[in-house]
Amino acid sequence: MSTPVIKAKKRKIDSECRVFKSSWTLDFFVVEHNEYLLCLICQEKIAVFKEYNIKRHYSTKHADTFDTLTGQVRIDRVNLLKDSTNSQQSFFKAVKLSSETATKISFLITEAIAKSGKPLSEGEFVKDCLDIFTSVACPNKKSIVESISLSHQTVARRVDDLSSNIEISLIKRLNACKFYSLALDESIDVSDTAQLAIFVRGVTENFEIIEELLDLCPMKGTTTGQDIFNVVKHVFTKFKLADEKLSGLTTDGAPAMTGKHKGFVSLMLKSMTSPVMAYHCIIHQEQLCAKTLDMKHVMEMSSIQSIS
């Protein structure tokens, strides 16, 4: 008969109750730091809390130099090395905090530049202004301003990062919606390029309303109903929108939008598997009425505010 093979169980460090002993600091010049042991002399990390490993490290690398230190001299050297280690760690933490602060300020200034529609090169001017302010009001913070990167290349990169972050956040919020509707408006910008603005309004199962500008899509060449349909379908893919959750479409009533056979709304309804309500934007209708009846004051903000 063959004898059964007994597999030896692997020892686990956690089960051996290895804890740091305060006597190791004086004996071997080590301290506990972030769940590992740190040698005060060479700053080398010792992963295992085991006296054999610590003693071997000390004996092979430092015993010849530090065994001659005894009594109060040894205690003073340990305290000196501990103070030096703490000061180094404090310095690196301060540098890291300063770097994070500078990066955060750079993002906030970039956001302000983007929201105001200013040129990306304005970042360098803002940095010059901050430098003047700190040199007079708080000279001790001047180093933070000097570390802030606001060149036009950096600002452009920050804008892309902010845009990507907003897009990812919006995708997550829209995925949580039970239903959503779209509003579209196409117009010509100052460079004679057609821009299709797509707005989205969704509701979650907790009745939280989400209303955002989903995308602004430049349309090169023609702006037929088929062109608009293709752009919207691309936006659906980009933002991972489910067709079956679409409940409504609102347009400005232009022929390319509402054409019976080749209009965007007609093409969209044909591609949907669930019923979708189509609407003509009430504001566009009011604008047309105001022009025809010569009552343009009705659409002015002052009139709207007085009514509300």
Buried (B, 14 or more C-beta within 10 A) or exposed (E): EEEEEEEEEEEEEEEEEEEBBEEBBEBBBBBBBEEEBBBBBEEEEBEEBBBEEBBEBBEEBBEEEBEEBEEEEBEEBBEEBBEEBEEEEEEEEEEEEBEEBBBEBBBEBBEEBBEEEBEBBBBBEBBEEBBEEBEEEEEEBBEBBEBBBBEEEBBBBBBEEBEEEEBEEBEEBBBEBEBBBBBBBBEEEEEEEBBBBBBBBBBBEEEEEBEBEBBEBEBEEEBBBBBBBBBBBEBBEEBEBEEEBBBBBBBBBBEBBBBEEEBBBBBBBEEEEEEBEBEEBEEBEEBEEBEEEEEEEEBEEEEEEEEE
